[in-house]
Amino acid sequence: MSLQDKIKILLQPLGLVENDLTYYVSSRLNEAFKYLEFVISHKHLELPTHALNESRRQYNSSVVLDELLRLYNKGLFGYYQKVVGLADVDAYVLGLNFVFGEAILGGPVAVVYLARLRSEFYGEMRNREILVERTCKEVVHELGHTFGLRHCPNPKCVMHFSNTILDVDFKEMLFCLRCQSTLMHSFTSLTI
């Protein structure tokens, strides 16, 4: 395999996720990243019911991520090098009130949660364009973690930690030069 070969990324809806949203997200990401190929899964997977914390009305993201990893290790996702789950729910990890997403650092799986990326979550009008933009940023951010990148201090870099939706909106969908250099090293080691 050479660097000309694209790294295959599977976008896996978890539960009910709008088909047109996944289509626009995959199209936008395929336009933006020449070394990656984003494909939408047609497998229907539900969120694990045991991940729901009913008292919080949120999903425990670490439980969802563990389930994705289990399915990945069983070979459910075939030849895809990375799998990003998309779930239209609110989620948290221990120690944080919520997360936009989570990934296994250097691992094969990540998940992005759409609930807090929606304008209507903040009392604003529904806005498809903003939702697609925010979702793309969070998919790229979590993918960065799967390639070994940690949070970046540059607030414009896609790898910057987003504590609020304003942070998501402020950053770009691209990696800063430092993160891009680290990422290209990861791509090279993945494809040789």
Buried (B, 14 or more C-beta within 10 A) or exposed (E): EEEEEBBBBBBBBBBEBBEEBBEBBBBBBBEEBEBBBBEBBEEEBEBBEEBBEEEEEBBBBBBBBBBBBEBBEEEBBEEBBBBBBBBBBBBBBEEEEBBBBBBBEEBBBBBBBBBBBBBEEEEEEEEEEBBBBBBBBBBBBBBBBBBBBEBBEBEEBBBBEBEEBEBBEEBBBBBBEBBBEBBBEBBEEBBE
